[in-house]
Amino acid sequence: MTNKYEERLGTERMLPLVFKMALPAVAAQFVNLLYSIVDRIYIGHIPGIGTDALAGVGVTISLVVLISSFSAIVGGGGAPLAAIALGQGNRRRAGKILGNGFTLLILFTLLTSFIAYTFMEPILLFTGASEHTLGYAEDYLSIYLLGTLFVEVSTGLNAFINAQGRPAVAMCSVLIGALLNIILDPIFIFWLDMGVKGAALATVLSQACSAVWVLSFLFSRRASLPLERRYMKLEKSIVLSMLALGVSPFIMASTESLVGFVLNSSLKEFGDIYVSTLTVLQTSMQFASVPLTGFAQGFVPVASYNYGHGDKQRVKECFRIALITMFSFNLVLMLFMICFPAIVASAFTSDARLIETVRWTMPVFLGGMTIFGLQRACQNMFVALGQARISIFIALLRKVILLIPLALILPHFMGGAGVYAAAKGAVLTMTRALAKELIPAGVRVNAVSPGTINTAFHAASSKELLESFVKAIPAGRMGRPEEVADVMYYLASDQSSYLVGEVVQINGGQMML
């Protein structure tokens, strides 16, 4: 018998339904981001040691992301399959997917925690820790790993709550933990004088409360798809299908850690200030990407359920809404951070040198990320439809095939800036690959690569520096924001219907990536 919350996935008007499902998930992801952001903000302001402590916690990010990404196999791979099964009316299969997913989470936790504890120091040194920052990294990670199970359960199983059409319940699980973390952080870090260890302990306790909330719902009668013991025994066919689809979200999440390993290792030789800078940059990028993750969590169950139900028109309508919304939101947020990097940096540190380093690196680091919303929408849609192969390709392309090799090569030619430039080069190349993949479905992909544009970002630059910029521009002036906007409007209109896979250079004659 179909639950009323599930039934609305196939009957309600698509636009309000997608936003009804997505907005609580977006809010939850924003709140969830507070776990790490609040930690880093408080740590960055510890008197005397803030910058080094921030760098130390920064090098743990890659390992923490890698460990937590295993939950994406269950949540990102299992939940869409469960939603498809619910759409088909096969509740037994949906229950088996949930039960097997819970067992997998426990096994993943035991394995990853053991390896991380056993090889903690060499891993941290490899990921960019120095003699000044290693102690802070070990202090944070040794306590954080105690709560790995809570992290895996709360993030991995929360997706199954969304699959039941209960986004508000899923949001509460994140909200409870994040608010508790905000309260406990200053108590443990400053009042109890525990420093970095206090930040980690606050996070562990907060995640534990989130996990309890998730499990209490899934084991209760309120769940239309409950977590049942009889389905927790692993079945080969269920596990393999979950792994096949979950590989894509896993790669999407875990390669973030691999990129972090490479970037931190490359930046280490340029000094701890660059490692701290990367911590701020990655956190800023997370702030932009997290809402996309939340929106995906909202629209994927809708698309999966209707795909399982055989309603292709509703699937197409869902994708159109997701594509427009995710691209537009990401573009606006990225442009804000590119134009006002000093404001963003000031939230994390009062170190003038660190703020200045972030000011000139952030536009390079985020310059190519303006189309990231497009990539996430396409990739998550393929996951929603159970199309593992294409989703895996998109996940691998940007980071493993493009970004990591560029991050290893460019620093030898461009110094510290080369590491940040790698992110831009990877996204621009991805434009052409996505265009080739999606044009058969009628989706055009193009990118815009602005040169030196007269925005608030350059207002803080000296007159001499601005004059040197202009001298290097054949057009003899900086570009205007409206000139970039006009090109983007053209690319989004039917007037550019024959333009596919192009990177439009708006640079007054300058050569750019």
C-alpha positions as CSV (number, residue, x, y, z in Angstrom):
1,M,0.0,0.0,0.0
2,T,1.4,3.4,-1.1
3,N,2.0,5.9,1.7
4,K,0.5,9.4,1.3
5,Y,4.0,11.0,1.4
6,E,5.2,8.6,-1.3
7,E,2.1,9.1,-3.4
8,R,2.7,12.8,-3.8
9,L,6.0,12.2,-5.6
10,G,4.0,10.9,-8.5
11,T,0.9,13.2,-8.4
12,E,1.7,16.7,-7.2
13,R,2.5,19.6,-9.6
14,M,6.2,19.3,-10.4
15,L,7.5,22.8,-9.6
16,P,6.1,23.2,-6.1
17,L,6.8,19.5,-5.4
18,V,10.5,19.8,-6.3
19,F,11.0,22.8,-4.2
20,K,8.9,21.3,-1.3
21,M,11.3,18.3,-1.4
22,A,14.5,20.3,-2.1
23,L,14.3,23.3,0.2
24,P,14.4,21.3,3.5
25,A,17.3,19.3,2.1
26,V,19.1,22.6,1.0
27,A,18.5,24.0,4.5
28,A,19.7,20.8,6.0
29,Q,22.9,20.9,3.9
30,F,23.5,24.5,4.8
31,V,23.1,23.6,8.5
32,N,25.3,20.5,8.1
33,L,28.1,22.7,6.6
34,L,28.1,24.5,9.9
35,Y,29.7,21.5,11.5
36,S,33.0,22.1,9.7
37,I,32.6,25.9,9.1
38,V,31.9,26.7,12.7
39,D,34.8,24.6,13.8
40,R,37.2,26.4,11.4
41,I,35.9,29.8,12.3
42,Y,36.4,29.3,16.0
43,I,39.8,27.5,15.5
44,G,41.0,30.3,13.2
45,H,40.4,32.8,16.0
46,I,42.2,31.0,18.8
47,P,44.7,33.6,20.1
48,G,48.3,33.0,19.1
49,I,47.9,29.7,17.3
50,G,44.8,30.3,15.0
51,T,46.5,30.3,11.6
52,D,48.6,27.1,12.3
53,A,45.7,25.4,14.0
54,L,43.5,26.2,11.0
55,A,46.1,24.7,8.7
56,G,46.3,21.6,10.9
57,V,42.6,21.1,10.8
58,G,42.6,21.9,7.1
59,V,44.9,18.9,6.3
60,T,42.4,16.6,8.0
61,I,39.6,17.7,5.8
62,S,40.7,15.4,2.9
63,L,40.8,12.3,5.2
64,V,37.5,13.2,6.9
65,V,35.8,13.7,3.5
66,L,37.3,10.4,2.2
67,I,35.9,8.5,5.2
68,S,32.5,10.1,5.1
69,S,32.2,9.6,1.3
70,F,31.6,5.9,1.9
71,S,28.2,6.9,3.2
72,A,27.5,8.2,-0.4
73,I,27.6,4.6,-1.7
74,V,24.6,3.8,0.5
75,G,22.8,7.1,0.5
76,G,23.6,8.1,-3.1
77,G,23.4,4.7,-4.6
78,G,20.9,2.9,-2.3
79,A,18.3,5.6,-1.8
80,P,17.5,6.2,-5.6
81,L,17.2,2.4,-6.1
82,A,14.8,2.3,-3.1
83,A,12.8,5.2,-4.6
84,I,12.6,3.4,-7.9
85,A,11.5,0.2,-6.2
86,L,8.8,2.2,-4.3
87,G,7.6,3.7,-7.6
88,Q,7.3,0.2,-9.0
89,G,5.4,-0.9,-5.9
90,N,8.1,-3.4,-4.8
91,R,8.4,-2.5,-1.1
92,R,10.2,-5.7,-0.2
93,R,13.1,-4.8,-2.5
94,A,13.1,-1.3,-1.1
95,G,13.3,-2.7,2.4
96,K,16.2,-5.0,1.5
97,I,18.1,-2.0,0.0
98,L,17.7,0.0,3.2
99,G,18.6,-3.0,5.5
100,N,21.7,-4.0,3.4
101,G,22.7,-0.3,3.3
102,F,22.7,-0.1,7.1
103,T,24.9,-3.2,7.4
104,L,27.3,-1.8,4.8
105,L,27.6,1.5,6.7
106,I,28.8,-0.4,9.8
107,L,31.3,-2.4,7.8
108,F,32.7,0.7,6.1
109,T,33.0,2.5,9.4
110,L,35.0,-0.3,11.0
111,L,37.4,-0.6,8.1
112,T,38.0,3.1,7.5
113,S,38.4,4.0,11.2
114,F,40.9,1.2,11.7
115,I,43.0,2.2,8.8
116,A,42.9,5.9,9.7
117,Y,44.0,5.3,13.3
118,T,46.7,2.9,12.3
119,F,48.3,5.1,9.7
120,M,47.3,8.6,11.0
121,E,50.7,10.3,11.1
122,P,52.0,9.2,7.7
123,I,48.6,10.0,6.1
124,L,48.6,13.5,7.6
125,L,52.2,14.2,6.6
126,F,51.3,13.1,3.1
127,T,48.2,15.4,2.9
128,G,50.2,18.5,3.8
129,A,50.9,18.6,7.5
130,S,54.1,20.2,8.6
131,E,56.0,20.0,11.9
132,H,54.1,23.1,13.0
133,T,50.6,21.8,12.1
134,L,50.9,18.0,12.6
135,G,50.1,18.2,16.3
136,Y,46.9,20.1,15.7
137,A,45.9,17.7,13.0
138,E,46.4,14.7,15.2
139,D,44.5,16.3,18.1
140,Y,41.5,16.9,15.9
141,L,41.4,13.7,14.0
142,S,42.1,11.3,16.9
143,I,38.8,12.5,18.6
144,Y,36.8,13.0,15.4
145,L,37.4,9.3,14.3
146,L,35.5,8.2,17.5
147,G,32.3,9.6,15.9
148,T,32.8,8.1,12.5
149,L,29.9,5.7,12.9
150,F,27.6,8.5,13.8
151,V,28.6,10.4,10.7
152,E,28.1,7.4,8.4
153,V,24.7,6.6,9.8
154,S,23.3,10.1,9.9
155,T,24.4,11.0,6.4
156,G,24.0,7.6,4.7
157,L,20.5,6.8,6.0
158,N,19.1,10.3,5.9
159,A,18.8,9.9,2.1
160,F,16.3,7.0,2.7
161,I,14.1,9.4,4.7
162,N,14.0,11.7,1.7
163,A,13.1,8.8,-0.5
164,Q,10.0,8.3,1.5
165,G,8.9,11.9,0.8
166,R,9.8,13.1,4.3
167,P,12.3,16.0,3.7
168,A,11.3,17.8,6.8
169,V,12.2,14.8,9.0
170,A,15.5,14.5,7.2
171,M,16.2,18.2,7.8
172,C,15.5,17.9,11.5
173,S,18.2,15.3,11.9
174,V,20.8,17.7,10.5
175,L,19.4,20.7,12.3
176,I,19.6,19.0,15.7
177,G,23.3,18.1,15.3
178,A,24.4,21.4,13.8
179,L,22.7,23.6,16.4
180,L,24.2,21.5,19.2
181,N,27.6,21.9,17.5
182,I,27.3,25.7,17.5
183,I,26.5,25.7,21.2
184,L,29.2,23.2,22.2
185,D,32.1,24.6,20.1
186,P,32.8,27.8,22.2
187,I,32.2,25.9,25.4
188,F,34.8,23.2,24.6
189,I,37.3,25.3,22.7
190,F,37.4,28.5,24.8
191,W,35.6,28.0,28.1
192,L,37.1,24.5,28.9
193,D,40.3,25.5,27.0
194,M,40.4,22.3,25.0
195,G,41.4,24.1,21.7
196,V,41.3,21.9,18.6
197,K,40.3,18.8,20.7
198,G,37.3,20.7,21.9
199,A,36.1,21.4,18.3
200,A,36.4,17.7,17.4
201,L,34.6,16.6,20.6
202,A,31.7,19.0,19.9
203,T,31.3,17.6,16.4
204,V,31.3,14.0,17.6
205,L,28.6,14.6,20.2
206,S,26.5,16.6,17.7
207,Q,26.7,13.9,15.1
208,A,25.7,11.3,17.7
209,C,22.5,13.1,18.4
210,S,21.8,13.3,14.6
211,A,22.3,9.6,14.3
212,V,20.0,8.8,17.2
213,W,17.3,10.9,15.5
214,V,17.6,9.2,12.1
215,L,17.6,5.7,13.7
216,S,14.6,6.5,16.0
217,F,12.6,7.5,12.9
218,L,13.5,4.6,10.7
219,F,12.8,2.1,13.5
220,S,9.4,3.7,14.3
221,R,5.9,3.2,12.8
222,R,6.1,6.7,11.3
223,A,8.4,5.4,8.6
224,S,6.6,4.1,5.5
225,L,9.9,2.3,4.7
226,P,11.2,1.1,8.1
227,L,14.6,-0.3,8.9
228,E,13.9,-4.0,9.7
229,R,16.3,-6.6,11.1
230,R,15.2,-9.3,8.7
231,Y,16.6,-7.3,5.7
232,M,20.0,-6.5,7.3
233,K,21.6,-9.7,6.1
234,L,23.7,-8.9,3.1
235,E,22.4,-10.2,-0.3
236,K,24.9,-10.3,-3.2
237,S,22.5,-8.9,-5.8
238,I,21.3,-6.0,-3.6
239,V,24.8,-5.1,-2.6
240,L,26.2,-5.2,-6.1
241,S,23.4,-3.0,-7.5
242,M,23.9,-0.5,-4.7
243,L,27.7,-0.5,-5.3
244,A,27.3,-0.1,-9.0
245,L,25.1,3.0,-8.7
246,G,26.8,4.3,-5.5
247,V,30.2,4.4,-7.2
248,S,29.4,7.7,-8.9
249,P,28.4,9.6,-5.7
250,F,31.3,8.0,-4.0
251,I,33.7,9.2,-6.6
252,M,32.2,12.6,-6.5
253,A,32.7,12.8,-2.8
254,S,36.0,10.8,-2.4
255,T,37.8,12.5,-5.2
256,E,37.3,15.7,-3.3
257,S,39.6,14.2,-0.7
258,L,42.1,13.0,-3.4
259,V,42.2,16.5,-4.8
260,G,42.8,17.8,-1.3
261,F,45.7,15.4,-0.9
262,V,47.3,16.6,-4.1
263,L,46.7,20.3,-3.6
264,N,47.9,20.3,0.0
265,S,51.0,18.3,-0.9
266,S,51.7,20.7,-3.8
267,L,51.2,23.7,-1.6
268,K,53.2,22.4,1.4
269,E,56.5,23.3,-0.3
270,F,55.3,26.9,-0.7
271,G,54.6,27.3,3.1
272,D,51.8,26.8,5.6
273,I,50.2,30.1,4.6
274,Y,49.1,28.5,1.3
275,V,47.7,25.4,3.1
276,S,45.7,27.7,5.3
277,T,44.6,29.6,2.2
278,L,43.4,26.4,0.6
279,T,41.4,25.6,3.7
280,V,39.5,28.9,3.4
281,L,39.1,28.3,-0.4
282,Q,37.8,24.8,0.0
283,T,35.4,25.8,2.7
284,S,34.1,28.6,0.5
285,M,33.6,26.2,-2.4
286,Q,31.8,23.9,0.0
287,F,29.5,26.8,0.9
288,A,28.5,27.0,-2.8
289,S,28.4,23.3,-3.5
290,V,26.5,22.2,-0.4
291,P,23.2,23.8,-1.6
292,L,23.5,21.9,-4.8
293,T,23.9,18.7,-2.9
294,G,20.8,19.5,-0.9
295,F,18.8,20.3,-4.0
296,A,19.9,17.1,-5.6
297,Q,18.7,15.2,-2.5
298,G,15.4,16.8,-3.0
299,F,14.8,16.2,-6.8
300,V,16.5,12.8,-7.1
301,P,13.7,10.9,-5.1
302,V,11.1,12.7,-7.3
303,A,12.9,11.7,-10.5
304,S,13.6,8.1,-9.3
305,Y,10.0,7.5,-8.1
306,N,8.5,8.7,-11.4
307,Y,11.1,6.8,-13.5
308,G,10.1,3.6,-11.6
309,H,6.5,4.5,-12.2
310,G,7.1,4.9,-15.9
311,D,6.1,8.6,-16.1
312,K,8.9,10.0,-18.4
313,Q,7.2,13.4,-18.9
314,R,7.4,14.1,-15.2
315,V,11.0,13.0,-15.1
316,K,11.9,15.5,-17.9
317,E,10.0,18.3,-16.2
318,C,11.9,17.5,-12.9
319,F,15.2,17.6,-14.7
320,R,14.4,21.0,-16.4
321,I,13.6,22.6,-13.1
322,A,16.7,21.1,-11.4
323,L,19.0,22.2,-14.2
324,I,17.8,25.9,-14.3
325,T,17.7,26.2,-10.5
326,M,21.1,24.6,-9.7
327,F,23.0,26.4,-12.5
328,S,21.5,29.9,-11.6
329,F,22.1,29.6,-7.8
330,N,25.7,28.4,-8.2
331,L,26.5,31.1,-10.7
332,V,25.3,33.9,-8.5
333,L,27.1,32.6,-5.4
334,M,30.4,32.0,-7.2
335,L,30.4,35.5,-8.7
336,F,29.8,37.0,-5.3
337,M,32.8,35.2,-3.8
338,I,35.0,36.0,-6.8
339,C,34.1,39.7,-6.5
340,F,34.4,39.9,-2.7
341,P,37.1,37.4,-1.6
342,A,38.4,39.6,1.3
343,I,35.0,39.6,2.9
344,V,34.8,35.8,2.7
345,A,38.3,35.4,4.1
346,S,37.6,37.8,7.0
347,A,35.0,35.4,8.4
348,F,37.7,32.8,9.0
349,T,40.7,34.8,10.1
350,S,42.0,38.2,11.1
351,D,45.5,37.4,9.8
352,A,46.1,40.2,7.2
353,R,48.6,38.1,5.3
354,L,46.2,35.2,5.0
355,I,43.4,37.5,3.9
356,E,45.6,39.0,1.2
357,T,46.6,35.6,-0.1
358,V,43.0,34.5,-0.3
359,R,42.1,37.8,-2.0
360,W,44.3,37.1,-5.1
361,T,43.9,33.3,-5.2
362,M,40.1,33.0,-4.9
363,P,39.2,34.4,-8.3
364,V,41.6,31.9,-9.9
365,F,40.4,29.0,-7.8
366,L,36.7,29.6,-8.3
367,G,36.9,31.2,-11.8
368,G,35.9,28.0,-13.6
369,M,33.4,26.8,-11.1
370,T,30.6,29.1,-12.4
371,I,29.2,26.1,-14.4
372,F,29.5,23.7,-11.5
373,G,25.7,23.7,-11.0
374,L,25.2,22.3,-14.5
375,Q,27.6,19.4,-13.9
376,R,26.0,18.5,-10.6
377,A,22.5,18.6,-12.0
378,C,23.4,16.3,-14.9
379,Q,25.4,13.9,-12.8
380,N,22.7,13.6,-10.1
381,M,20.0,13.1,-12.8
382,F,21.9,10.1,-14.2
383,V,22.1,8.7,-10.6
384,A,18.4,9.2,-10.2
385,L,17.7,7.2,-13.4
386,G,20.1,4.4,-12.3
387,Q,22.5,5.2,-15.2
388,A,25.8,4.4,-13.4
389,R,28.1,4.4,-16.4
390,I,27.5,8.0,-17.5
391,S,27.4,9.3,-14.0
392,I,30.7,7.7,-13.1
393,F,32.3,9.2,-16.3
394,I,31.2,12.7,-15.3
395,A,32.4,12.2,-11.7
396,L,35.8,11.0,-12.9
397,L,36.3,13.6,-15.7
398,R,36.6,16.8,-13.8
399,K,38.7,15.7,-10.9
400,V,40.6,12.5,-11.7
401,I,41.2,13.0,-15.4
402,L,41.6,16.7,-15.5
403,L,42.1,18.5,-12.2
404,I,44.6,16.2,-10.4
405,P,47.1,16.0,-13.4
406,L,46.9,19.8,-13.8
407,A,47.4,20.3,-10.0
408,L,50.6,18.3,-10.3
409,I,51.9,20.0,-13.4
410,L,51.0,23.7,-13.2
411,P,52.9,24.5,-9.9
412,H,56.1,23.7,-11.7
413,F,55.4,26.5,-14.1
414,M,53.2,29.0,-12.2
415,G,54.3,28.4,-8.5
416,G,51.5,28.5,-5.9
417,A,49.0,30.1,-8.3
418,G,49.3,27.0,-10.5
419,V,47.5,24.9,-7.9
420,Y,44.6,27.2,-7.9
421,A,44.6,27.6,-11.6
422,A,44.2,23.8,-12.0
423,A,40.6,24.0,-10.7
424,K,39.7,26.5,-13.5
425,G,41.4,24.6,-16.3
426,A,39.6,21.4,-15.3
427,V,36.2,22.9,-15.4
428,L,36.7,24.5,-18.7
429,T,37.8,21.3,-20.3
430,M,34.8,19.5,-18.7
431,T,32.6,21.9,-20.7
432,R,33.5,20.3,-24.0
433,A,33.1,16.7,-22.6
434,L,29.7,17.5,-21.1
435,A,28.6,19.1,-24.4
436,K,29.5,16.0,-26.4
437,E,27.7,13.8,-23.9
438,L,24.5,15.8,-23.6
439,I,23.8,17.3,-27.1
440,P,22.0,14.1,-28.3
441,A,19.4,14.8,-25.6
442,G,19.0,18.4,-26.8
443,V,21.1,20.0,-23.9
444,R,23.7,22.6,-25.0
445,V,26.7,23.2,-22.8
446,N,28.9,26.3,-23.2
447,A,31.2,28.2,-20.8
448,V,32.1,31.8,-20.4
449,S,35.7,32.8,-19.5
450,P,35.9,36.4,-18.4
451,G,39.2,38.4,-18.5
452,T,39.9,41.4,-16.3
453,I,36.5,42.8,-15.5
454,N,35.9,46.1,-13.7
455,T,34.2,44.8,-10.5
456,A,34.5,45.5,-6.8
457,F,37.3,42.9,-6.7
458,H,39.7,45.4,-8.4
459,A,38.6,48.3,-6.2
460,A,41.1,47.4,-3.5
461,S,44.0,47.2,-6.0
462,S,46.5,50.0,-6.4
463,K,46.4,52.5,-9.3
464,E,49.7,51.1,-10.5
465,L,48.5,47.5,-10.5
466,L,45.3,48.4,-12.4
467,E,47.4,50.3,-15.0
468,S,49.6,47.2,-15.5
469,F,46.4,45.2,-16.0
470,V,45.1,47.6,-18.7
471,K,48.5,47.7,-20.5
472,A,48.3,43.9,-21.0
473,I,44.8,44.2,-22.6
474,P,44.8,44.9,-26.4
475,A,41.4,46.6,-26.1
476,G,43.0,49.2,-23.8
477,R,40.5,48.9,-21.0
478,M,38.9,46.5,-18.5
479,G,35.7,44.8,-19.3
480,R,32.3,45.8,-17.9
481,P,30.1,43.3,-15.9
482,E,27.2,44.0,-18.3
483,E,29.3,42.8,-21.3
484,V,29.8,39.4,-19.5
485,A,26.1,39.3,-18.7
486,D,25.1,40.0,-22.3
487,V,27.2,37.0,-23.6
488,M,25.7,34.7,-20.9
489,Y,22.2,35.8,-21.9
490,Y,22.9,35.1,-25.5
491,L,24.3,31.6,-24.7
492,A,21.1,30.8,-22.7
493,S,18.8,32.0,-25.5
494,D,17.6,30.2,-28.7
495,Q,19.8,32.6,-30.7
496,S,22.8,30.5,-29.8
497,S,21.1,27.2,-30.7
498,Y,24.0,26.1,-33.0
499,L,26.7,27.0,-30.5
500,V,27.8,23.9,-28.6
501,G,30.9,23.0,-26.5
502,E,32.5,26.4,-26.8
503,V,34.4,28.5,-24.2
504,V,33.7,32.1,-25.0
505,Q,36.7,34.4,-24.1
506,I,35.6,37.8,-22.9
507,N,39.0,39.3,-22.4
508,G,39.6,42.2,-24.7
509,G,42.1,40.2,-26.7
510,Q,44.0,38.6,-23.8
511,M,44.9,34.9,-23.9
512,M,43.3,32.9,-21.1
513,L,42.7,29.3,-20.0
